[in-house]
Amino acid sequence: MVVWGAPVDRSDVLPNIISLGSNCRTRFHIERVLRARYPDVSYPTFFWDWLDGGGAKGVIWCLKTDFALCADDFTVHRPAPWTPFVPLHDPSGFVFHHDFGGASEDGETARVRLSQALDAGLSKFRYLAARTRSTLRSDRPLTCAYFGPLTPDDVQELSRCLAVDGQRRLLVNLLTPEDATRAVSDDRLITLFVDDLARGLPHPAWQGNHRDWDLALARLPLSPDYHR
């Protein structure tokens, strides 16, 4: 077990916290805080770390289908007229900004890139699915963090899908103050708030408020196990 402040050897990590989404900001801040506390320990990538768009329903789809990605389920999608075309996995609703050819301002270019990158993308995310599956099914305590509003049905279904006999799965919902009225009251859920709309921040807008994320994540048991 890593002890805060103690030197550790660099190693593969089985973390006690992973991101369920709903966008890459969640993963970014988890890794940022862990690296600050344990600079010599690596933090692996998991399935939902750099995805967007699928929401809780997409996470639940992945858990219920055991991450059943198929080539025929990928299309090119433009979320809004002012946004680029991006690869979309239709059944889950997840958008892949950084894989499967990535984003493009031209739809035909995006489709060509998707076709060219499809096999490599499927291979990568099947590997990440296997790693995520192994972590979720481990007998170690695990915290699962989700950024964005959840419904009571979402919490119930996520709790059921994440349950492991004999081990507690801590489900954390990170919300902005603007979404406070949408917080779910459930003893299976911990709700934390981050003011990501604070102005005048020194960080890129997509990262949100580092100070508030630090305060929120400091309330969680971020102390990863590791192998020598």
ZARO-838967 format. One record per residue: x, y, z of N, C-alpha, C in turn; residue in one letter; residue number from 1. Coordinates in nm, 2 decimals. Example, Ala and Ser with C-alpha at 12.3 -4.5 7.8 and 13.67 -1.06 7.14 Angstrom:
REM residues 2
{{1.32; -0.57; 0.78}; {1.23; -0.45; 0.78}; {1.32; -0.33; 0.78}; A; 1}
{{1.28; -0.22; 0.71}; {1.37; -0.11; 0.71}; {1.29; 0.00; 0.79}; S; 2}
***
This chain:
REM residues 228
{{0.08; -0.12; 0.00}; {0.00; 0.00; 0.00}; {0.09; 0.12; 0.00}; M; 1}
{{0.06; 0.22; -0.08}; {0.13; 0.34; -0.09}; {0.10; 0.43; 0.03}; V; 2}
{{0.19; 0.48; 0.10}; {0.17; 0.57; 0.22}; {0.20; 0.71; 0.17}; V; 3}
{{0.12; 0.80; 0.20}; {0.14; 0.94; 0.15}; {0.27; 0.99; 0.20}; W; 4}
{{0.35; 1.05; 0.11}; {0.47; 1.11; 0.15}; {0.59; 1.01; 0.15}; G; 5}
{{0.56; 0.88; 0.14}; {0.67; 0.78; 0.14}; {0.72; 0.76; -0.01}; A; 6}
{{0.85; 0.74; -0.03}; {0.90; 0.71; -0.16}; {0.85; 0.58; -0.21}; P; 7}
{{0.82; 0.57; -0.34}; {0.78; 0.44; -0.40}; {0.85; 0.42; -0.53}; V; 8}
{{0.86; 0.29; -0.57}; {0.92; 0.26; -0.69}; {0.81; 0.28; -0.80}; D; 9}
{{0.85; 0.32; -0.92}; {0.76; 0.33; -1.03}; {0.71; 0.19; -1.07}; R; 10}
{{0.58; 0.17; -1.09}; {0.52; 0.04; -1.11}; {0.39; 0.05; -1.18}; S; 11}
{{0.33; -0.06; -1.22}; {0.20; -0.06; -1.27}; {0.10; -0.05; -1.15}; D; 12}
{{0.00; 0.03; -1.17}; {-0.09; 0.06; -1.06}; {-0.22; 0.00; -1.08}; V; 13}
{{-0.28; -0.05; -0.97}; {-0.42; -0.09; -0.96}; {-0.48; 0.02; -0.88}; L; 14}
{{-0.54; 0.12; -0.94}; {-0.59; 0.24; -0.86}; {-0.72; 0.20; -0.78}; P; 15}
{{-0.74; 0.28; -0.68}; {-0.87; 0.26; -0.61}; {-0.97; 0.36; -0.65}; N; 16}
{{-0.95; 0.43; -0.77}; {-1.05; 0.52; -0.82}; {-1.04; 0.52; -0.97}; I; 17}
{{-1.15; 0.52; -1.04}; {-1.15; 0.53; -1.19}; {-1.26; 0.63; -1.23}; I; 18}
{{-1.25; 0.68; -1.35}; {-1.35; 0.77; -1.40}; {-1.46; 0.70; -1.48}; S; 19}
{{-1.58; 0.73; -1.46}; {-1.69; 0.67; -1.54}; {-1.73; 0.78; -1.65}; L; 20}
{{-1.67; 0.89; -1.66}; {-1.71; 1.00; -1.75}; {-1.76; 1.12; -1.66}; G; 21}
{{-1.84; 1.21; -1.72}; {-1.90; 1.20; -1.85}; {-1.81; 1.26; -1.96}; S; 22}
{{-1.70; 1.32; -1.92}; {-1.60; 1.37; -2.02}; {-1.46; 1.35; -1.96}; N; 23}
{{-1.36; 1.40; -2.04}; {-1.22; 1.37; -2.01}; {-1.18; 1.45; -1.89}; C; 24}
{{-1.25; 1.55; -1.85}; {-1.22; 1.64; -1.73}; {-1.20; 1.55; -1.61}; R; 25}
{{-1.29; 1.46; -1.59}; {-1.29; 1.37; -1.47}; {-1.16; 1.30; -1.46}; T; 26}
{{-1.12; 1.23; -1.57}; {-0.99; 1.16; -1.57}; {-0.87; 1.25; -1.55}; R; 27}
{{-0.88; 1.36; -1.62}; {-0.77; 1.46; -1.62}; {-0.73; 1.50; -1.47}; F; 28}
{{-0.84; 1.53; -1.39}; {-0.81; 1.57; -1.26}; {-0.78; 1.46; -1.16}; H; 29}
{{-0.84; 1.34; -1.18}; {-0.80; 1.23; -1.10}; {-0.65; 1.20; -1.12}; I; 30}
{{-0.60; 1.20; -1.25}; {-0.46; 1.17; -1.27}; {-0.37; 1.28; -1.22}; E; 31}
{{-0.42; 1.41; -1.24}; {-0.34; 1.52; -1.19}; {-0.31; 1.51; -1.04}; R; 32}
{{-0.42; 1.48; -0.97}; {-0.41; 1.48; -0.82}; {-0.32; 1.36; -0.78}; V; 33}
{{-0.34; 1.24; -0.84}; {-0.26; 1.13; -0.81}; {-0.12; 1.15; -0.84}; L; 34}
{{-0.09; 1.21; -0.95}; {0.05; 1.23; -0.99}; {0.12; 1.33; -0.90}; R; 35}
{{0.04; 1.43; -0.85}; {0.10; 1.52; -0.75}; {0.14; 1.45; -0.62}; A; 36}
{{0.06; 1.35; -0.58}; {0.08; 1.28; -0.45}; {0.18; 1.17; -0.47}; R; 37}
{{0.18; 1.10; -0.58}; {0.27; 0.99; -0.61}; {0.34; 1.01; -0.74}; Y; 38}
{{0.44; 1.09; -0.75}; {0.50; 1.13; -0.88}; {0.57; 1.01; -0.94}; P; 39}
{{0.61; 0.91; -0.87}; {0.68; 0.79; -0.92}; {0.59; 0.67; -0.95}; D; 40}
{{0.46; 0.69; -0.95}; {0.37; 0.58; -0.98}; {0.29; 0.61; -1.10}; V; 41}
{{0.28; 0.52; -1.19}; {0.20; 0.54; -1.32}; {0.06; 0.51; -1.29}; S; 42}
{{-0.03; 0.58; -1.37}; {-0.17; 0.57; -1.36}; {-0.23; 0.52; -1.50}; Y; 43}
{{-0.28; 0.40; -1.51}; {-0.32; 0.35; -1.64}; {-0.45; 0.42; -1.69}; P; 44}
{{-0.47; 0.40; -1.82}; {-0.58; 0.45; -1.89}; {-0.70; 0.35; -1.89}; T; 45}
{{-0.82; 0.40; -1.87}; {-0.94; 0.31; -1.87}; {-1.03; 0.35; -1.98}; F; 46}
{{-1.14; 0.27; -1.99}; {-1.22; 0.28; -2.11}; {-1.29; 0.42; -2.13}; F; 47}
{{-1.34; 0.48; -2.02}; {-1.42; 0.60; -2.04}; {-1.34; 0.73; -2.02}; W; 48}
{{-1.21; 0.72; -2.00}; {-1.13; 0.83; -1.96}; {-1.13; 0.95; -2.06}; D; 49}
{{-1.13; 0.93; -2.19}; {-1.12; 1.04; -2.28}; {-1.24; 1.04; -2.38}; W; 50}
{{-1.35; 0.99; -2.33}; {-1.47; 0.99; -2.41}; {-1.57; 1.10; -2.37}; L; 51}
{{-1.67; 1.12; -2.45}; {-1.77; 1.23; -2.43}; {-1.90; 1.19; -2.49}; D; 52}
{{-2.01; 1.24; -2.44}; {-2.14; 1.23; -2.51}; {-2.23; 1.12; -2.46}; G; 53}
{{-2.17; 1.00; -2.41}; {-2.26; 0.89; -2.38}; {-2.33; 0.90; -2.25}; G; 54}
{{-2.28; 0.98; -2.16}; {-2.35; 1.00; -2.03}; {-2.36; 0.87; -1.95}; G; 55}
{{-2.44; 0.88; -1.85}; {-2.46; 0.76; -1.76}; {-2.53; 0.65; -1.84}; A; 56}
{{-2.61; 0.68; -1.93}; {-2.68; 0.57; -2.01}; {-2.57; 0.50; -2.10}; K; 57}
{{-2.47; 0.57; -2.15}; {-2.37; 0.50; -2.22}; {-2.28; 0.41; -2.13}; G; 58}
{{-2.25; 0.46; -2.01}; {-2.17; 0.38; -1.92}; {-2.25; 0.25; -1.89}; V; 59}
{{-2.38; 0.27; -1.86}; {-2.46; 0.15; -1.83}; {-2.47; 0.05; -1.95}; I; 60}
{{-2.48; 0.11; -2.07}; {-2.48; 0.02; -2.19}; {-2.35; -0.06; -2.19}; W; 61}
{{-2.24; 0.00; -2.17}; {-2.11; -0.07; -2.17}; {-2.10; -0.18; -2.06}; C; 62}
{{-2.15; -0.15; -1.94}; {-2.15; -0.25; -1.84}; {-2.24; -0.36; -1.86}; L; 63}
{{-2.36; -0.33; -1.92}; {-2.46; -0.44; -1.94}; {-2.42; -0.53; -2.06}; K; 64}
{{-2.35; -0.47; -2.16}; {-2.31; -0.55; -2.28}; {-2.17; -0.60; -2.27}; T; 65}
{{-2.10; -0.57; -2.16}; {-1.96; -0.61; -2.15}; {-1.87; -0.55; -2.26}; D; 66}
{{-1.90; -0.42; -2.28}; {-1.82; -0.34; -2.37}; {-1.82; -0.40; -2.51}; F; 67}
{{-1.94; -0.43; -2.56}; {-1.95; -0.50; -2.69}; {-1.94; -0.40; -2.81}; A; 68}
{{-1.82; -0.36; -2.84}; {-1.79; -0.27; -2.96}; {-1.79; -0.35; -3.09}; L; 69}
{{-1.86; -0.30; -3.19}; {-1.86; -0.37; -3.32}; {-1.83; -0.26; -3.43}; C; 70}
{{-1.76; -0.30; -3.53}; {-1.73; -0.20; -3.63}; {-1.85; -0.14; -3.70}; A; 71}
{{-1.96; -0.21; -3.72}; {-2.07; -0.16; -3.78}; {-2.15; -0.05; -3.70}; D; 72}
{{-2.11; -0.04; -3.57}; {-2.18; 0.05; -3.49}; {-2.12; 0.19; -3.49}; D; 73}
{{-2.02; 0.21; -3.56}; {-1.95; 0.34; -3.56}; {-1.99; 0.43; -3.69}; F; 74}
{{-2.02; 0.55; -3.66}; {-2.06; 0.65; -3.77}; {-1.98; 0.78; -3.74}; T; 75}
{{-2.00; 0.87; -3.84}; {-1.95; 1.01; -3.82}; {-2.07; 1.10; -3.78}; V; 76}
{{-2.04; 1.18; -3.69}; {-2.15; 1.26; -3.63}; {-2.10; 1.41; -3.61}; H; 77}
{{-2.19; 1.50; -3.64}; {-2.16; 1.65; -3.61}; {-2.26; 1.69; -3.50}; R; 78}
{{-2.21; 1.71; -3.38}; {-2.30; 1.75; -3.27}; {-2.38; 1.88; -3.29}; P; 79}
{{-2.31; 1.97; -3.36}; {-2.38; 2.10; -3.38}; {-2.31; 2.16; -3.51}; A; 80}
{{-2.38; 2.26; -3.57}; {-2.33; 2.32; -3.70}; {-2.19; 2.38; -3.68}; P; 81}
{{-2.16; 2.43; -3.56}; {-2.03; 2.49; -3.54}; {-1.92; 2.40; -3.49}; W; 82}
{{-1.95; 2.27; -3.47}; {-1.85; 2.18; -3.42}; {-1.80; 2.09; -3.54}; T; 83}
{{-1.68; 2.03; -3.52}; {-1.63; 1.94; -3.62}; {-1.71; 1.80; -3.62}; P; 84}
{{-1.69; 1.73; -3.73}; {-1.74; 1.59; -3.74}; {-1.65; 1.50; -3.65}; F; 85}
{{-1.72; 1.41; -3.58}; {-1.64; 1.32; -3.48}; {-1.69; 1.18; -3.50}; V; 86}
{{-1.61; 1.08; -3.47}; {-1.65; 0.94; -3.47}; {-1.75; 0.92; -3.35}; P; 87}
{{-1.86; 0.85; -3.38}; {-1.97; 0.82; -3.28}; {-2.00; 0.67; -3.28}; L; 88}
{{-2.00; 0.62; -3.15}; {-2.05; 0.48; -3.14}; {-2.20; 0.49; -3.10}; H; 89}
{{-2.28; 0.45; -3.20}; {-2.43; 0.47; -3.19}; {-2.49; 0.40; -3.07}; D; 90}
{{-2.47; 0.28; -3.04}; {-2.54; 0.21; -2.93}; {-2.52; 0.28; -2.79}; P; 91}
{{-2.39; 0.32; -2.76}; {-2.36; 0.39; -2.63}; {-2.37; 0.54; -2.64}; S; 92}
{{-2.37; 0.60; -2.76}; {-2.37; 0.74; -2.77}; {-2.24; 0.81; -2.74}; G; 93}
{{-2.13; 0.73; -2.72}; {-2.00; 0.79; -2.69}; {-1.93; 0.85; -2.82}; F; 94}
{{-1.87; 0.97; -2.80}; {-1.80; 1.03; -2.91}; {-1.65; 1.01; -2.88}; V; 95}
{{-1.57; 0.98; -2.98}; {-1.43; 0.95; -2.97}; {-1.35; 1.06; -3.04}; F; 96}
{{-1.32; 1.16; -2.96}; {-1.25; 1.28; -3.02}; {-1.11; 1.25; -3.06}; H; 97}
{{-1.04; 1.15; -2.99}; {-0.90; 1.13; -3.00}; {-0.87; 1.00; -3.07}; H; 98}
{{-0.97; 0.92; -3.11}; {-0.94; 0.79; -3.17}; {-1.04; 0.77; -3.29}; D; 99}
{{-1.02; 0.66; -3.36}; {-1.11; 0.63; -3.48}; {-1.10; 0.74; -3.58}; F; 100}
{{-0.98; 0.80; -3.60}; {-0.96; 0.90; -3.69}; {-0.98; 1.04; -3.64}; G; 101}
{{-1.04; 1.06; -3.52}; {-1.05; 1.19; -3.46}; {-1.15; 1.28; -3.53}; G; 102}
{{-1.14; 1.41; -3.48}; {-1.23; 1.51; -3.53}; {-1.18; 1.57; -3.67}; A; 103}
{{-1.28; 1.61; -3.75}; {-1.24; 1.67; -3.88}; {-1.35; 1.78; -3.91}; S; 104}
{{-1.31; 1.88; -3.98}; {-1.40; 1.99; -4.02}; {-1.49; 1.94; -4.14}; E; 105}
{{-1.44; 1.84; -4.21}; {-1.51; 1.79; -4.33}; {-1.57; 1.65; -4.30}; D; 106}
{{-1.69; 1.63; -4.33}; {-1.76; 1.50; -4.31}; {-1.70; 1.39; -4.38}; G; 107}
{{-1.67; 1.41; -4.51}; {-1.61; 1.30; -4.59}; {-1.47; 1.26; -4.54}; E; 108}
{{-1.39; 1.36; -4.51}; {-1.26; 1.33; -4.45}; {-1.27; 1.25; -4.32}; T; 109}
{{-1.37; 1.29; -4.24}; {-1.39; 1.22; -4.11}; {-1.43; 1.07; -4.14}; A; 110}
{{-1.51; 1.05; -4.24}; {-1.55; 0.91; -4.27}; {-1.43; 0.83; -4.32}; R; 111}
{{-1.35; 0.89; -4.41}; {-1.23; 0.82; -4.46}; {-1.14; 0.79; -4.34}; V; 112}
{{-1.11; 0.88; -4.25}; {-1.03; 0.86; -4.14}; {-1.08; 0.75; -4.05}; R; 113}
{{-1.21; 0.75; -4.03}; {-1.28; 0.65; -3.95}; {-1.25; 0.51; -4.00}; L; 114}
{{-1.27; 0.50; -4.14}; {-1.25; 0.37; -4.20}; {-1.11; 0.32; -4.19}; S; 115}
{{-1.01; 0.41; -4.20}; {-0.87; 0.38; -4.20}; {-0.83; 0.34; -4.05}; Q; 116}
{{-0.89; 0.40; -3.96}; {-0.85; 0.38; -3.82}; {-0.93; 0.29; -3.74}; A; 117}
{{-1.03; 0.23; -3.81}; {-1.13; 0.14; -3.74}; {-1.07; 0.02; -3.67}; L; 118}
{{-0.99; -0.05; -3.74}; {-0.93; -0.17; -3.68}; {-0.84; -0.14; -3.56}; D; 119}
{{-0.76; -0.04; -3.57}; {-0.67; 0.00; -3.47}; {-0.75; 0.05; -3.35}; A; 120}
{{-0.85; 0.13; -3.37}; {-0.93; 0.18; -3.26}; {-1.01; 0.07; -3.19}; G; 121}
{{-1.06; -0.02; -3.26}; {-1.13; -0.14; -3.19}; {-1.03; -0.22; -3.11}; L; 122}
{{-0.91; -0.24; -3.16}; {-0.81; -0.31; -3.09}; {-0.77; -0.24; -2.96}; S; 123}
{{-0.75; -0.11; -2.97}; {-0.72; -0.03; -2.85}; {-0.83; -0.03; -2.74}; K; 124}
{{-0.95; -0.01; -2.79}; {-1.06; 0.00; -2.69}; {-1.11; -0.14; -2.63}; F; 125}
{{-1.08; -0.25; -2.71}; {-1.10; -0.38; -2.65}; {-1.00; -0.41; -2.54}; R; 126}
{{-0.88; -0.36; -2.56}; {-0.77; -0.37; -2.46}; {-0.81; -0.29; -2.34}; Y; 127}
{{-0.86; -0.16; -2.36}; {-0.90; -0.08; -2.25}; {-1.02; -0.14; -2.17}; L; 128}
{{-1.11; -0.20; -2.25}; {-1.23; -0.26; -2.19}; {-1.18; -0.38; -2.10}; A; 129}
{{-1.09; -0.46; -2.15}; {-1.04; -0.57; -2.07}; {-0.98; -0.52; -1.94}; A; 130}
{{-0.90; -0.41; -1.94}; {-0.84; -0.36; -1.82}; {-0.94; -0.30; -1.73}; R; 131}
{{-1.04; -0.23; -1.79}; {-1.15; -0.17; -1.70}; {-1.23; -0.28; -1.64}; T; 132}
{{-1.26; -0.38; -1.72}; {-1.34; -0.50; -1.67}; {-1.27; -0.56; -1.55}; R; 133}
{{-1.14; -0.58; -1.57}; {-1.06; -0.65; -1.46}; {-1.06; -0.56; -1.33}; S; 134}
{{-1.05; -0.43; -1.35}; {-1.05; -0.34; -1.23}; {-1.18; -0.34; -1.16}; T; 135}
{{-1.29; -0.34; -1.24}; {-1.42; -0.33; -1.18}; {-1.46; -0.47; -1.11}; L; 136}
{{-1.40; -0.58; -1.16}; {-1.43; -0.71; -1.10}; {-1.33; -0.75; -0.99}; R; 137}
{{-1.23; -0.67; -0.97}; {-1.13; -0.70; -0.87}; {-1.20; -0.70; -0.73}; S; 138}
{{-1.13; -0.78; -0.64}; {-1.18; -0.78; -0.50}; {-1.13; -0.67; -0.42}; D; 139}
{{-1.07; -0.57; -0.48}; {-1.01; -0.45; -0.41}; {-1.12; -0.35; -0.40}; R; 140}
{{-1.12; -0.27; -0.29}; {-1.22; -0.15; -0.28}; {-1.19; -0.06; -0.40}; P; 141}
{{-1.30; 0.00; -0.45}; {-1.29; 0.09; -0.57}; {-1.39; 0.20; -0.56}; L; 142}
{{-1.34; 0.32; -0.60}; {-1.42; 0.44; -0.61}; {-1.45; 0.47; -0.76}; T; 143}
{{-1.57; 0.49; -0.79}; {-1.61; 0.52; -0.93}; {-1.67; 0.66; -0.94}; C; 144}
{{-1.60; 0.75; -1.01}; {-1.64; 0.89; -1.01}; {-1.71; 0.92; -1.14}; A; 145}
{{-1.82; 0.99; -1.14}; {-1.90; 1.04; -1.26}; {-1.92; 1.19; -1.24}; Y; 146}
{{-1.89; 1.26; -1.35}; {-1.91; 1.41; -1.34}; {-2.03; 1.44; -1.43}; F; 147}
{{-2.13; 1.50; -1.37}; {-2.25; 1.54; -1.44}; {-2.38; 1.49; -1.37}; G; 148}
{{-2.49; 1.54; -1.40}; {-2.62; 1.50; -1.34}; {-2.65; 1.35; -1.36}; P; 149}
{{-2.70; 1.28; -1.26}; {-2.76; 1.15; -1.27}; {-2.90; 1.15; -1.22}; L; 150}
{{-2.98; 1.05; -1.27}; {-3.11; 1.04; -1.22}; {-3.12; 0.92; -1.12}; T; 151}
{{-3.22; 0.92; -1.04}; {-3.23; 0.80; -0.94}; {-3.22; 0.67; -1.01}; P; 152}
{{-3.28; 0.66; -1.13}; {-3.27; 0.53; -1.21}; {-3.12; 0.50; -1.25}; D; 153}
{{-3.05; 0.61; -1.29}; {-2.91; 0.59; -1.32}; {-2.83; 0.54; -1.20}; D; 154}
{{-2.85; 0.60; -1.08}; {-2.78; 0.55; -0.96}; {-2.81; 0.41; -0.93}; V; 155}
{{-2.94; 0.37; -0.94}; {-2.98; 0.24; -0.91}; {-2.91; 0.14; -1.01}; Q; 156}
{{-2.91; 0.17; -1.13}; {-2.86; 0.08; -1.24}; {-2.71; 0.07; -1.23}; E; 157}
{{-2.64; 0.19; -1.21}; {-2.50; 0.19; -1.19}; {-2.46; 0.11; -1.07}; L; 158}
{{-2.53; 0.13; -0.96}; {-2.49; 0.05; -0.84}; {-2.51; -0.10; -0.86}; S; 159}
{{-2.61; -0.14; -0.93}; {-2.63; -0.28; -0.96}; {-2.52; -0.33; -1.05}; R; 160}
{{-2.49; -0.26; -1.16}; {-2.39; -0.30; -1.25}; {-2.25; -0.31; -1.19}; C; 161}
{{-2.22; -0.22; -1.10}; {-2.09; -0.21; -1.04}; {-2.07; -0.30; -0.92}; L; 162}
{{-2.17; -0.36; -0.87}; {-2.16; -0.44; -0.75}; {-2.07; -0.56; -0.76}; A; 163}
{{-1.99; -0.58; -0.66}; {-1.90; -0.70; -0.66}; {-1.93; -0.76; -0.52}; V; 164}
{{-1.95; -0.89; -0.52}; {-1.98; -0.96; -0.39}; {-1.86; -0.94; -0.30}; D; 165}
{{-1.90; -0.90; -0.18}; {-1.80; -0.89; -0.07}; {-1.71; -0.76; -0.07}; G; 166}
{{-1.73; -0.67; -0.18}; {-1.66; -0.55; -0.18}; {-1.75; -0.43; -0.21}; Q; 167}
{{-1.72; -0.33; -0.14}; {-1.80; -0.20; -0.16}; {-1.75; -0.13; -0.28}; R; 168}
{{-1.84; -0.08; -0.36}; {-1.81; 0.01; -0.48}; {-1.86; 0.14; -0.44}; R; 169}
{{-1.77; 0.24; -0.42}; {-1.81; 0.37; -0.38}; {-1.84; 0.45; -0.51}; L; 170}
{{-1.97; 0.50; -0.52}; {-2.01; 0.57; -0.64}; {-2.01; 0.72; -0.60}; L; 171}
{{-1.94; 0.80; -0.67}; {-1.93; 0.94; -0.65}; {-1.98; 1.02; -0.76}; V; 172}
{{-2.07; 1.12; -0.73}; {-2.12; 1.21; -0.83}; {-2.07; 1.35; -0.81}; N; 173}
{{-1.99; 1.39; -0.91}; {-1.94; 1.53; -0.91}; {-2.03; 1.62; -0.99}; L; 174}
{{-2.08; 1.73; -0.92}; {-2.17; 1.82; -0.99}; {-2.12; 1.96; -0.97}; L; 175}
{{-2.17; 2.05; -1.07}; {-2.14; 2.19; -1.05}; {-2.25; 2.25; -0.96}; T; 176}
{{-2.23; 2.36; -0.90}; {-2.34; 2.42; -0.82}; {-2.47; 2.45; -0.90}; P; 177}
{{-2.45; 2.47; -1.03}; {-2.57; 2.50; -1.11}; {-2.66; 2.37; -1.12}; E; 178}
{{-2.60; 2.26; -1.10}; {-2.68; 2.13; -1.10}; {-2.72; 2.08; -0.97}; D; 179}
{{-2.70; 2.17; -0.86}; {-2.73; 2.12; -0.73}; {-2.88; 2.07; -0.71}; A; 180}
{{-2.97; 2.13; -0.78}; {-3.11; 2.09; -0.77}; {-3.13; 1.95; -0.83}; T; 181}
{{-3.04; 1.90; -0.91}; {-3.05; 1.77; -0.97}; {-2.97; 1.66; -0.90}; R; 182}
{{-2.92; 1.70; -0.78}; {-2.85; 1.60; -0.70}; {-2.94; 1.49; -0.66}; A; 183}
{{-2.90; 1.37; -0.66}; {-2.98; 1.25; -0.62}; {-2.95; 1.22; -0.47}; V; 184}
{{-3.05; 1.20; -0.40}; {-3.04; 1.16; -0.26}; {-3.05; 1.01; -0.25}; S; 185}
{{-2.93; 0.94; -0.22}; {-2.93; 0.80; -0.22}; {-2.81; 0.76; -0.14}; D; 186}
{{-2.83; 0.66; -0.05}; {-2.72; 0.62; 0.04}; {-2.61; 0.54; -0.03}; D; 187}
{{-2.63; 0.51; -0.15}; {-2.53; 0.44; -0.23}; {-2.44; 0.54; -0.30}; R; 188}
{{-2.46; 0.67; -0.29}; {-2.40; 0.78; -0.36}; {-2.34; 0.89; -0.28}; L; 189}
{{-2.22; 0.93; -0.31}; {-2.16; 1.05; -0.25}; {-2.16; 1.16; -0.35}; I; 190}
{{-2.21; 1.28; -0.31}; {-2.22; 1.39; -0.40}; {-2.12; 1.50; -0.36}; T; 191}
{{-2.04; 1.54; -0.46}; {-1.94; 1.65; -0.44}; {-1.96; 1.75; -0.54}; L; 192}
{{-1.92; 1.88; -0.51}; {-1.95; 1.99; -0.60}; {-1.81; 2.06; -0.64}; F; 193}
{{-1.81; 2.09; -0.77}; {-1.69; 2.16; -0.82}; {-1.75; 2.28; -0.90}; V; 194}
{{-1.70; 2.40; -0.87}; {-1.75; 2.52; -0.94}; {-1.66; 2.54; -1.07}; D; 195}
{{-1.70; 2.47; -1.17}; {-1.63; 2.47; -1.29}; {-1.65; 2.60; -1.38}; D; 196}
{{-1.75; 2.68; -1.34}; {-1.78; 2.80; -1.42}; {-1.72; 2.92; -1.36}; L; 197}
{{-1.63; 2.91; -1.26}; {-1.56; 3.03; -1.20}; {-1.48; 3.09; -1.31}; A; 198}
{{-1.49; 3.23; -1.31}; {-1.42; 3.30; -1.42}; {-1.28; 3.34; -1.38}; R; 199}
{{-1.19; 3.38; -1.47}; {-1.06; 3.43; -1.44}; {-0.96; 3.32; -1.40}; G; 200}
{{-0.99; 3.20; -1.45}; {-0.90; 3.09; -1.41}; {-0.77; 3.09; -1.49}; L; 201}
{{-0.66; 3.04; -1.43}; {-0.53; 3.04; -1.51}; {-0.52; 2.92; -1.60}; P; 202}
{{-0.62; 2.83; -1.60}; {-0.61; 2.70; -1.67}; {-0.70; 2.71; -1.80}; H; 203}
{{-0.68; 2.62; -1.90}; {-0.76; 2.61; -2.01}; {-0.91; 2.58; -1.97}; P; 204}
{{-1.00; 2.64; -2.05}; {-1.14; 2.63; -2.01}; {-1.19; 2.49; -1.99}; A; 205}
{{-1.14; 2.40; -2.08}; {-1.19; 2.26; -2.07}; {-1.15; 2.19; -1.94}; W; 206}
{{-1.04; 2.24; -1.88}; {-1.00; 2.17; -1.75}; {-1.08; 2.21; -1.63}; Q; 207}
{{-1.15; 2.33; -1.64}; {-1.23; 2.37; -1.52}; {-1.14; 2.43; -1.41}; G; 208}
{{-1.20; 2.43; -1.29}; {-1.14; 2.49; -1.18}; {-1.05; 2.40; -1.10}; N; 209}
{{-0.92; 2.41; -1.11}; {-0.83; 2.31; -1.05}; {-0.85; 2.32; -0.89}; H; 210}
{{-0.86; 2.43; -0.84}; {-0.88; 2.45; -0.69}; {-1.00; 2.37; -0.64}; R; 211}
{{-1.11; 2.38; -0.71}; {-1.23; 2.32; -0.67}; {-1.23; 2.17; -0.69}; D; 212}
{{-1.16; 2.12; -0.80}; {-1.14; 1.98; -0.82}; {-1.05; 1.92; -0.71}; W; 213}
{{-0.95; 2.00; -0.67}; {-0.86; 1.95; -0.56}; {-0.94; 1.94; -0.43}; D; 214}
{{-1.02; 2.03; -0.40}; {-1.10; 2.03; -0.28}; {-1.19; 1.91; -0.28}; L; 215}
{{-1.26; 1.88; -0.39}; {-1.35; 1.77; -0.40}; {-1.28; 1.64; -0.39}; A; 216}
{{-1.17; 1.62; -0.47}; {-1.11; 1.49; -0.47}; {-1.03; 1.46; -0.34}; L; 217}
{{-1.00; 1.57; -0.27}; {-0.93; 1.55; -0.14}; {-1.02; 1.48; -0.04}; A; 218}
{{-1.15; 1.48; -0.07}; {-1.24; 1.41; 0.03}; {-1.25; 1.26; -0.01}; R; 219}
{{-1.19; 1.21; -0.11}; {-1.19; 1.07; -0.15}; {-1.07; 1.00; -0.11}; L; 220}
{{-1.07; 0.87; -0.09}; {-0.96; 0.79; -0.05}; {-0.86; 0.76; -0.17}; P; 221}
{{-0.79; 0.86; -0.21}; {-0.70; 0.84; -0.32}; {-0.56; 0.79; -0.27}; L; 222}
{{-0.55; 0.66; -0.26}; {-0.43; 0.60; -0.21}; {-0.41; 0.47; -0.28}; S; 223}
{{-0.36; 0.47; -0.41}; {-0.36; 0.35; -0.49}; {-0.27; 0.24; -0.44}; P; 224}
{{-0.31; 0.12; -0.46}; {-0.22; 0.00; -0.44}; {-0.13; -0.01; -0.56}; D; 225}
{{-0.01; -0.08; -0.54}; {0.08; -0.10; -0.65}; {0.16; -0.23; -0.63}; Y; 226}
{{0.21; -0.28; -0.74}; {0.30; -0.39; -0.74}; {0.44; -0.36; -0.74}; H; 227}
{{0.52; -0.43; -0.66}; {0.67; -0.41; -0.67}; {0.72; -0.46; -0.80}; R; 228}
***
